[in-house]
Amino acid sequence: MNAIRVLSIAIAMLLAAAMRSSAQDTPMSPDPDGGGAAFTIVCGRDQVLRGITIKPALAIVGVMGICRSITNDGVLVGQDSLTRLEGGGGTGGQTSNCGNQAAAGIGAWYTVAVQTVQIWCKAIGSAGAVSGTASPQPVVGVGTGAAWGPFNCTQNNPAVGVIGMATSGVVSVIQRIGLKCGRPVPFGLRDLLLPFSITAGNSAQGRVRATRQALIALNVAITTSSDAIVVPDNSASIGEGASEKTFTVRGIAGGCATITGSNRGITRSDQLVVHPAIDPMARLSFSFQDQILLVGQNRDATLTAAAGSEISVRSSNTNVATVSPATITVGSSGSATFQIRGAGDGCTLINATLNGRSFRKTVKVMTLPG
């Protein structure tokens, strides 16, 4: 994997993390006598909070979140998982959950501690967002008190955890409670990876990877942007419990192709450079060390042929790259150099011709991200 691709993936992961951390949580219920230590219990990065389990005594003495993973199109998958228990164990437990929806709001009744809690739920949509009118679930807890709320997560965010204040010691009590809000990073297609280049007539293996060990099978449709590449199967299925799957690509002609994988509204792409097939009758070759040429960058290519050979060199697309000089005479060493300059994003064929026979390579030119 080249450095530019690594940088692009890292930026995407940072943006996803920033989106979750910058979300505004709900307020916390009041605590008339103050005290207690702040706590936050959160679901996994691809999970939403779909309910809570509370431990009741004279008040609520403990709370756990009920979490489940979601796909990009808003489907809950896998099994419920519980956050750690905050507070004490109490005597048994009471559970409130949102079914196939996500928690998005909370209300409570309180005295000097939280007595009862009510969760409000919303439908899950694309990319982890929630929508529609919040619907209340049955109240859980013990006793009565002053009413507070309900308060909803904002910006169409679901809840991804529980926040609050709790005392600890001989008697643990939940004194304040609220919801941690944010946008999960849905379970699904993480990326599609290809080798940098192949030669026409040859095949290579690409990979599609899931964001984690697959909770359900991911059937990834694969397409190509160019006739330079074919994908024989047009799909790859990451089986349940697996984290990746390979697929075959075959080079047909010189050029570049974008290979795209799609699953549940998530698309991931990578580019593949195809070098033309080598003419066995050509009595020359050239090498170009850099895999990618940046716009505005100059690089030398080394040409090899019989001493005294006069070779013409050209670029098939001068909007992408230019070459100079256009004609080269090979010296006694049997090699010579010419220069390739990046002009614009894209791919071009560099052709070196001697006695009607050509040696060709594909050169990719791009603008540095950012």
C-alpha atoms as one frame of an Amber mdcrd trajectory, in Angstrom:
protein
   0.000   0.000   0.000   1.566   3.317  -1.036   1.993   6.326   1.275  -0.700
   8.426  -0.430  -3.291   5.651   0.022  -2.322   5.258   3.704  -2.730   9.023
   4.192  -6.210   8.986   2.622  -7.398   6.124   4.852  -5.966   7.816   7.968
  -7.778  11.076   7.161 -11.096   9.236   6.726 -10.678   7.463  10.096  -9.842
  10.746  11.864 -12.905  12.451  10.389 -15.148   9.596  11.577 -13.681   9.795
  15.094 -14.089  13.577  15.178 -17.751  13.306  14.148 -18.493  10.998  17.088
 -16.512  12.952  19.705 -17.945  16.363  18.734 -21.618  15.391  19.138 -23.595
  17.131  21.899 -24.789  14.872  24.717 -28.123  15.321  26.460 -28.190  17.217
  29.748 -27.987  15.163  32.946 -30.845  14.975  35.398 -30.585  17.353  38.413
 -29.035  16.376  41.754 -30.316  18.585  44.588 -27.581  17.715  47.113 -24.627
  17.439  44.680 -21.744  15.025  44.971 -20.757  11.862  43.179 -18.219  11.125
  40.476 -18.823  11.551  36.769 -19.058   8.423  34.620 -19.414   7.584  30.942
 -20.184   4.112  29.632 -20.088   3.732  25.850 -20.949   1.210  23.167 -18.495
  -0.021  20.531 -17.569   2.225  17.590 -20.081   0.559  15.220 -22.852   0.263
  17.822 -25.833   2.282  19.004 -27.422   2.235  22.424 -30.719   0.403  22.103
 -31.648   0.264  25.765 -30.531   0.129  29.405 -30.595  -2.291  32.296 -30.939
  -0.676  35.727 -30.404  -2.091  39.209 -33.078  -0.820  41.646 -33.057  -0.612
  45.452 -34.413   2.463  47.264 -33.275   4.316  44.127 -31.385   3.273  41.018
 -28.046   1.959  42.236 -26.567   0.663  38.974 -26.916   1.038  35.209 -25.635
  -0.754  32.105 -26.077   0.098  28.430 -27.477  -2.397  25.892 -25.660  -2.021
  22.561 -25.825  -3.538  19.097 -23.939  -3.024  15.843 -25.589  -1.394  12.828
 -24.997  -1.481   9.083 -24.762   1.602   6.879 -28.423   1.238   5.881 -29.600
   1.200   9.487 -30.066  -2.517  10.161 -29.179  -3.892  13.593 -26.916  -6.943
  13.246 -25.196  -9.386  15.540 -26.086  -9.852  19.188 -26.640  -7.375  22.009
 -23.621  -6.544  24.136 -23.623  -4.879  27.531 -21.421  -2.040  28.674 -19.738
  -2.291  32.046 -21.958  -1.863  35.095 -21.776   1.599  36.638 -22.700   1.702
  40.327 -23.764  -1.294  42.388 -25.490  -4.564  41.725 -28.757  -3.904  43.502
 -31.356  -6.639  43.740 -32.096  -7.995  40.277 -32.572  -5.759  37.268 -35.076
  -4.052  35.014 -34.558  -3.582  31.283 -35.923  -1.118  28.752 -35.008  -1.491
  25.090 -35.952   0.030  21.738 -36.435  -3.134  19.716 -35.103  -2.492  16.205
 -34.640   1.221  16.898 -32.007   3.246  18.768 -32.212   5.173  22.021 -32.256
   8.892  21.244 -33.831  10.558  24.297 -34.158  10.216  28.038 -36.391  11.381
  30.880 -36.225  10.676  34.624 -37.827  11.180  38.017 -35.474  12.093  40.850
 -35.151  12.911  44.535 -31.593  13.074  45.911 -30.881  10.264  43.438 -32.388
   8.947  40.211 -35.544   7.013  41.018 -36.869   6.050  37.572 -35.774   6.415
  33.946 -37.620   6.450  30.632 -35.872   5.869  27.313 -37.166   7.411  24.069
 -36.470   5.685  20.749 -36.124   6.700  17.088 -35.831   4.810  13.810 -32.296
   4.249  12.491 -31.562   5.456   8.965 -28.571   5.744   6.694 -25.048   6.060
   8.106 -26.193   5.746  11.712 -28.505   8.781  11.755 -31.914   8.608  13.446
 -35.135  10.202  12.268 -38.820  10.581  12.976 -40.686  11.206  16.214 -39.244
   9.755  19.398 -41.424   7.105  21.034 -41.323   6.457  24.820 -40.597   3.081
  26.360 -41.968   1.878  29.708 -40.489   3.531  32.796 -37.956   1.470  34.774
 -36.836   2.055  38.348 -38.449   2.443  41.731 -40.384   5.162  43.555 -41.363
   8.636  42.381 -39.934  12.123  42.450 -39.676  15.336  40.465 -40.052  14.893
  36.704 -37.182  15.810  34.356 -37.085  15.736  30.577 -37.358  14.166  28.165
 -34.266  15.471  26.332 -33.222  14.163  22.909 -29.866  13.834  21.199 -29.488
  16.576  18.595 -28.400  16.631  14.921 -30.137  13.298  14.219 -27.611  11.486
  16.390 -28.536   8.339  18.298 -27.324   7.571  21.802 -24.071   5.622  21.940
 -23.752   5.382  25.713 -24.851   6.618  29.144 -23.417   9.517  31.169 -24.062
  10.516  34.751 -22.839  10.962  38.322 -22.654   8.180  40.897 -21.582   7.746
  44.498 -19.597   4.714  45.531 -18.926   3.052  48.849 -21.123   0.945  51.102
 -24.150   2.186  49.156 -23.780   3.062  45.456 -26.389   5.363  43.963 -26.900
   6.857  40.506 -27.400  10.542  41.292 -27.616  11.964  37.771 -28.171  10.371
  34.354 -28.146  11.349  30.681 -27.237   9.997  27.262 -23.935  10.004  25.415
 -24.810  10.998  21.837 -22.847  10.489  18.641 -22.740   8.931  15.218 -21.462
   5.341  15.078 -19.164   4.148  12.311 -21.390   1.460  10.785 -20.244  -2.110
  10.375 -19.615  -2.931   6.737 -17.149  -2.531   3.912 -13.911  -0.975   5.152
 -11.790  -0.782   2.008 -10.833  -2.297  -1.322  -7.136  -2.888  -1.959  -5.260
  -3.633  -5.170  -1.620  -4.058  -6.151  -0.227  -0.928  -7.771   0.215  -2.392
 -11.260   0.014  -5.457 -13.465   0.917  -6.205 -17.094  -1.789  -6.769 -19.689
  -2.499 -10.467 -20.086  -1.783 -11.171 -16.427  -4.071 -11.528 -13.415  -3.716
 -10.265  -9.859  -5.571 -10.539  -6.571  -7.487  -7.685  -4.985  -8.994  -7.689
  -1.489 -12.140  -6.323   0.120 -12.040  -5.942   3.902 -14.747  -5.491   6.507
 -14.567  -2.999   9.359 -14.396  -5.953  11.753 -14.934  -9.704  11.771 -18.135
  -9.992   9.752 -21.339 -10.193  11.808 -23.242 -11.134   8.649 -22.052 -12.016
   5.147 -21.054  -8.943   3.127 -21.757  -9.426  -0.574 -19.637  -6.801  -2.312
 -20.445  -5.891  -5.928 -17.278  -5.019  -7.870 -17.141  -2.827 -10.972 -14.398
  -1.385 -13.168 -14.238   2.022 -14.824 -12.191   0.931 -17.834 -11.889  -1.807
 -20.421  -8.216  -2.009 -19.427  -9.328  -4.326 -16.582 -11.905  -7.065 -16.235
 -13.204  -8.531 -12.970 -14.342 -12.058 -13.904 -16.688 -12.661 -10.950 -17.962
  -9.063 -10.486 -18.377  -9.720  -6.760 -16.708 -10.952  -3.588 -18.472 -12.232
  -0.474 -16.905 -11.771   2.957 -18.370 -14.680   4.893 -19.774 -14.422   8.392
 -16.888 -14.571  10.847 -14.300 -13.571   8.213 -12.701 -10.156   7.841 -11.696
 -10.098   4.153 -12.090 -11.785   0.776  -9.890 -11.842  -2.309 -11.064 -11.403
  -5.890  -9.356 -11.618  -9.281  -8.643  -8.806 -11.733  -7.174  -9.332 -15.186
  -5.282  -6.775 -17.249  -6.500  -6.375 -20.850  -4.746  -3.260 -22.210  -2.468
  -0.453 -21.062  -4.096   2.247 -18.966  -5.580   2.859 -15.521  -8.834   1.630
 -14.044 -10.737   2.461 -10.882 -12.103  -0.691  -9.247 -15.072  -0.015  -6.964
 -16.694  -2.254  -4.361 -20.226  -1.515  -3.089 -22.245  -2.915  -0.191 -25.281
  -1.427   1.608 -24.624   2.083   0.335 -20.894   2.068   1.157 -18.472   2.306
  -1.778 -14.719   1.867  -1.609 -12.342   2.250  -4.552  -8.731   1.816  -5.564
  -6.846   2.350  -8.804  -4.844  -0.180 -10.779  -2.219   0.653 -13.381  -2.023
  -1.727 -16.342   1.215  -1.785 -18.320   0.907  -2.867 -21.977   2.087  -6.342
 -22.874   5.766  -6.473 -23.832   6.536  -6.818 -27.534   9.048  -9.703 -27.685
  10.447  -8.301 -30.940  11.264  -4.905 -29.471  14.984  -4.417 -28.994  14.694
  -1.793 -26.301  13.254  -1.136 -22.882  13.128   1.638 -20.311  12.636   1.804
 -16.557  10.919   4.407 -14.456  11.516   4.066 -10.726   8.666   6.130  -9.278
   5.281   4.408  -9.199   3.429   7.738  -9.091   4.468  11.033 -10.655   3.105
  14.207  -9.081   1.776  17.093 -11.142   4.665  19.470 -11.849   7.293  16.879
 -10.970  10.153  15.833 -13.284  11.676  12.363 -13.221  14.307  10.622 -15.323
  13.624   7.356 -17.129  16.491   5.104 -18.211  16.310   3.649 -21.701  18.288
   0.572 -22.760  19.086  -0.393 -26.381  21.989  -1.120 -28.720  24.614   1.611
 -28.888  23.916   4.087 -31.672  20.177   3.340 -31.805  17.980   6.351 -32.497
  14.775   6.107 -30.494  11.667   8.272 -30.578   9.777   8.819 -27.313   6.290
  10.211 -26.851   3.416  10.421 -24.391  -0.012   9.249 -25.509  -1.639  12.088
 -23.518   0.384  15.268 -23.138  -2.286  16.716 -20.816  -1.179  14.087 -18.295
   2.598  13.919 -18.935   5.162  15.167 -21.393   8.547  13.728 -22.384  11.794
  15.311 -23.528  13.729  15.007 -25.692  11.495  13.434 -28.316  14.421  11.704
 -30.040  17.294   9.992 -28.221  20.511   8.484 -29.554  21.826   5.702 -27.335
  25.495   6.081 -26.406  28.236   3.495 -26.191  27.092   2.416 -22.723  23.882
   1.042 -24.212  21.680   3.341 -22.155  20.312   6.871 -22.245  17.944   8.972
 -20.194  14.920  11.062 -20.988  12.673  13.094 -18.727   8.992  12.656 -17.887
   7.100  15.629 -16.466   3.715  15.389 -14.738   1.184  17.769 -16.309  -2.237
  16.736 -14.931  -4.142  13.988 -13.121  -4.594  10.758 -15.042  -2.699   8.015
 -16.842  -0.708   8.054 -20.056   1.291   5.565 -22.102   4.960   6.403 -22.593
   6.041   4.916 -25.932   9.669   4.345 -26.924   9.969   3.207 -30.556  12.893
   1.691 -32.480  12.596   0.340 -36.042   8.793   0.223 -35.810   8.772  -1.739
 -32.523   7.714  -0.127 -29.263   8.287  -0.615 -25.560   5.479   0.999 -23.542
   4.763   1.696 -19.904   1.819   3.306 -18.179   2.599   6.305 -15.988   0.135
   7.581 -13.400   0.147  11.287 -12.513  -1.753  12.805  -9.616  -2.038  15.876
  -7.431  -0.817  15.449  -3.875  -3.856  15.242  -1.522  -4.531  18.374   0.499
